[in-house]
């Protein structure tokens, strides 16, 4: 696998290989379900740019190693280790410092959208939170029927900076997902129109390979022109929408509820805090468990 080891001998967090006209880009942090750290966004965009500049490549396939495509940002670092990174600042916080960090990540994900060559994303296991941002920036996304996708941090501590939900779903269905933070299956995502297709997991590789192989027979210039024309219908508003979403993402993490979530992580660990967030069993404004439902 090209790029599997760095010069220092460590395993790369993003793998790259070219098979004929197909470039394969693989997220490679399987021990944490390919969770996002400071390095992964940059390494992903570097791989995309490498494929885009290779005249032999016609199409890219993005996938994840191990049990899942991507489980979002690595909360063991960004939540439990908040004092070590740029995601949470002490108050008063500098919104432009936060914006600069998150905007850079958003642009790394958008390297797939802006590449001249098409990108197919293959999702198994999970593509949640920041992982859904990655999957939805690809041109075509194919999921396993039982895989899950969603942006649970809209319940507290996040806003999807790429804003691709509304461009793929339309306003009403996007609101349904953002107002609940629900995770849905690949089958539901395909039925809703969020992704191109959902197939049984045993058929996922074959389905993606067949589509990529068909696209790879098309001249690169034809692929690029069709992609540019279609993307142009989104470009007029996409940049402004993403800038607003990126500013709001920073605000969600530095709101009273955002700080209460972080305090809860320190108290019970990020896994329990996330479970309480997703189940709706904690009142983040009052900073206490929700009263029992009667």
Number of C-alpha atoms within 10 A of each C-alpha: 9 10 14 16 14 10 8 6 8 9 14 19 23 26 23 21 17 17 9 11 20 21 25 23 22 22 26 23 22 16 10 16 23 28 25 22 17 15 12 20 21 18 17 24 20 16 22 27 17 13 26 23 12 12 9 15 20 27 27 28 21 24 22 25 19 17 15 24 33 34 23 24 18 19 19 16 17 20 21 18 14 17 13 12 12 15 20 20 18 10 7 7 13 12 14 12 14 21 22 14 15 20 20 13 21 23 18 21 26 19 21 28 19 19 20 22 26 25 27 24 26 24 30 26 23 28 31 27 24 27 25 24 25 25 29 24 24 24 20 18 22 24 32 23 23 19 25 25 29 24 26 25 24 21 20 21 21 22 25 22 24 28 22 22 22 16 14 16 18 13 11 10 16 17 14 12 19 20 13 16 20 19 20 19 19 30 20 18 23 19 13 14 14 23 23 17 20 24 20 15 18 10 12 19 16 12 19 21 15 11 13 21 16 11 18 19 12 12 10 19 12 11 18 15 13 13 18 17 10 10 15 11 10 11 11 10 10 16 13 11 14 19 18 15 20 25 19 18 22 27 19 19 23 25 14 15 19 20 20 21 26 22 17 21 19 15 12 10 16 21 12 13 20 18 12 18 21 19 12 14 16 19 16 21 14 11 15 12 12 13 9 6 5 3
